[in-house]
């Protein structure tokens, strides 16, 4: 797609308030593919004012009509799936097959789920002598990351619109073209002017201005825990609501008696998908001592199939490449056994990282504690089930996880004791209605399904 040289504010593309621009680089070949405006605080203010002006009308729009607009948005995204996939591949570097199935396909499912919820959700209920109303919270400032550029946008914007909120989106500076394409889709779907607004820009400028703006009622942010703390502190000073989806260091627990070959293969695929740039990736594989070396051999064989430039794309930029390679070097220095990959770049040009597997990882090692956000798997040994649970929960994060066992009941019993927001049981499938979000420093609030919609509602009671 051709990049827009302005911001989408109040239902139209408007010139940016200043001359600064962001270069969009294809991480697969390091070439500049577009330039978009770097928004200022003034651009954010204009967008918030447009959203504030549109809010009363959109909030008063009957849920069935909001549902119809979301259904139209779903249909536009479905019709433009090929263009979306090509755009994501160009600015994120994801293999085209992954962009088609995940980056372009999942947002269509999520948008459709909110079209259905908007039409059926109980925005009003009787409770004794009271009538309880669930009303939109107001103007939402949505700040999204680059790793799943369209999915993260839809996971915030769709429930906000279903609730009756209006939105100002500040997407990641690495992947603004997908956000511009989404803005076009909202216009094509017939959203009223000002209901959705887009400001491209840098986090410390446009993102901070959006989080601090007094006209924003709720900030929904996905990204690092460090930035989430800053946004939470800013919002707290203004008594402003937040929804924070932050980091993870998820455990993939393979219990004795589980199908080891399947658990390892699926676990490796989970970590290598999207070049490891997934907050919920199962980056710690926990295996009992009796089958530990067999699991290591299976993981090494499985990861060999993930060829950089074919099944695995680059990481998003040079800084991320340097960071991931540095983490691999630190793993080696701290004594982990390298069984696949390593810190050397597997190919150039492009910001590629070798798909890497470590064995003999202990819970105190950096690679077992810090979110790497690259194609790096750590395999840890446990002595018994209680030791596995201790290791799984021994982290400041609690976003996701997996449990494999001989039967579902055994896996569920273990999962109930995990300190994490979402657990896949024996290879459970993605459910667009299931709440997604974390315990501990993995965030505040939930996304997807009815729990995601509830984040954008506030409660009023009428007594009779």
Secondary structure, DSSP 8 states (H G I E B T S, - for coil): ----SEEEETTEEEE-SSS-EEEEEETTTTEEEEEEE---HHHHHHHHHHHHHHHHHHHTS-HHHHHHHHHHHHHHHHHTHHHHHHHHHHHH---HHHIIIIITHHHHHHHHHHHHHHHH--SEEEETTEEEEEEE--EEEEE--STTHHHHHHHHHHHHHHHT-EEEEE--GGGHHHHHHHHHHHHHTT--TTSEEE----IIIIIHHHHH-TT-SEEEEES-HHHHHHHHHHHHHTT-EEEEE-----EEEE-TTS-HHHHHHHHHHHHHGGGG--TT---EEEEEGGGHHHHHHHHHHHHTT--BTTTB---SSHHHHHHHHHHHHHHHHTT-EEEE--SS-SSSSS-----EEEEEE-TTSHHHHS---SSEEEEEEESSHHHHHHHHH-SS--SEEEEE-SSHHHHHHHHTTS-SSEEEESS----TTS-B--SGGGEES-BSHHHHHHTTEEEEEEE-
